[in-house]
Amino acid sequence: MLIGTVLLLASIGLTAGIIGRVDSFENGAIVPSGQEWLLEWWAFPVISLAVLAGTFIAGMLFTTWAAAVATGHGIGVLVAIPYGFIALESKAPPVGAIIALPIAAFAWIGSNARFGHMQDHARF
C-alpha cells in the first residue's frame, strides 16, 4: 500500500513537473541536450502512450502499482492543463496535455478496472 501511494504521488509530480521544466526553459534556463522534445506539443501524448503501454504490461504482474501509476499520470495530466495555460507563454505543451487526456484516461480506467477485477477474484 505504501509503495502504491508513493508511486501515485511520484507520477502526479513527474507528469505535472514537465510543465514546470518547460516554464524554466522559457524563463532562460539552458535546455540540456536531449530535452528539447519537451517543448513540443506531442510530448504529453507520447508520454501518455508510454504510460498506457507500460501499465498494460506491468499490470499483469504488479496490478496495484500499475493502477497507482496510471491514476497518478491521469491526475497529473489534469493538473498540467490549467497549470500550463497559466504558467507558459507557449501553449503547445498544455494543448498536448489536452490531446493526451483521452489516452491517460484510457490507461487510468483500464488499470483500475483490472485492479477491481483482481480484487473481486482475490476473495474466496
C-alpha positions in Angstrom: 0.0 0.0 0.0 2.8 2.4 0.8 4.6 1.7 -2.4 1.4 2.4 -4.4 0.9 5.7 -2.6 4.5 6.7 -3.3 4.1 5.7 -7.0 0.8 7.7 -7.2 2.4 10.9 -5.8 5.5 10.5 -7.9 3.5 10.0 -11.0 1.4 13.1 -10.3 4.6 15.1 -9.6 6.5 13.9 -12.6 3.7 14.5 -15.0 2.8 18.0 -13.8 6.5 18.7 -13.4 7.0 18.6 -17.1 5.2 22.0 -17.3 7.5 23.4 -14.6 10.5 22.2 -16.6 9.2 23.8 -19.8 8.5 27.0 -17.8 12.1 27.1 -16.6 13.2 26.7 -20.3 11.0 29.7 -21.3 12.5 31.8 -18.4 16.0 31.4 -19.7 17.3 28.1 -18.4 19.6 26.3 -20.8 17.8 23.4 -22.4 20.0 20.3 -21.9 20.7 18.2 -25.0 18.1 15.6 -25.4 15.3 17.5 -23.6 14.3 19.8 -26.5 11.4 17.5 -27.3 9.6 18.6 -24.0 8.9 21.9 -25.7 6.8 20.2 -28.5 3.1 19.6 -28.4 3.5 15.9 -28.9 5.5 15.3 -25.7 2.4 14.7 -23.5 0.7 12.3 -25.9 4.0 10.3 -26.4 4.4 10.1 -22.6 0.8 9.0 -22.2 1.2 6.3 -24.8 4.3 5.0 -22.9 2.4 5.0 -19.6 -0.5 3.2 -21.3 1.8 0.5 -22.7 3.8 0.3 -19.5 0.9 0.0 -17.2 -0.7 -2.6 -19.5 2.4 -4.8 -19.5 3.4 -4.2 -15.9 -0.2 -4.5 -14.7 -0.1 -8.2 -15.5 2.2 -8.8 -12.6 2.0 -5.6 -10.5 -1.7 -4.7 -10.8 -1.8 -2.3 -7.8 1.4 -0.5 -8.8 0.3 -0.1 -12.4 -3.1 1.3 -11.2 -1.3 3.8 -9.0 1.0 5.0 -11.8 -1.9 5.2 -14.3 -4.1 7.1 -11.8 -1.2 9.5 -10.9 -0.5 10.1 -14.6 -4.1 10.9 -15.3 -4.3 13.3 -12.4 -1.0 14.8 -13.5 -2.3 15.5 -17.0 -5.4 17.1 -15.5 -3.2 19.3 -13.3 -0.9 20.1 -16.3 -3.7 21.6 -18.4 -4.6 24.7 -16.3 -1.0 24.9 -14.9 0.4 25.1 -18.4 -2.1 27.7 -19.7 -1.4 29.9 -16.6 2.4 29.5 -16.4 3.6 29.2 -20.0 3.9 31.6 -22.8 3.9 28.8 -25.4 0.6 27.0 -25.5 2.0 23.9 -27.2 2.5 21.7 -24.0 -0.9 22.3 -22.5 -2.6 21.7 -25.9 -0.6 18.4 -26.0 -1.9 17.6 -22.5 -5.4 18.1 -23.8 -4.7 15.7 -26.6 -3.1 13.3 -24.2 -6.1 13.4 -21.8 -8.1 10.6 -23.5 -5.0 8.4 -23.6 -4.3 9.0 -20.0 -8.0 8.4 -19.1 -7.9 5.1 -21.0 -4.8 4.0 -19.1 -6.4 5.2 -15.8 -9.8 3.4 -16.4 -8.2 0.2 -17.8 -5.7 -0.2 -15.0 -8.3 0.5 -12.3 -10.7 -1.9 -14.0 -8.0 -4.6 -13.9 -7.3 -3.7 -10.2 -11.1 -4.0 -9.4 -11.3 -7.3 -11.3 -8.3 -8.6 -9.4 -9.9 -7.6 -6.1 -13.1 -9.3 -7.0 -11.4 -12.6 -7.7 -9.0 -12.4 -4.8 -11.8 -13.0 -2.3 -12.8 -16.6 -1.8 
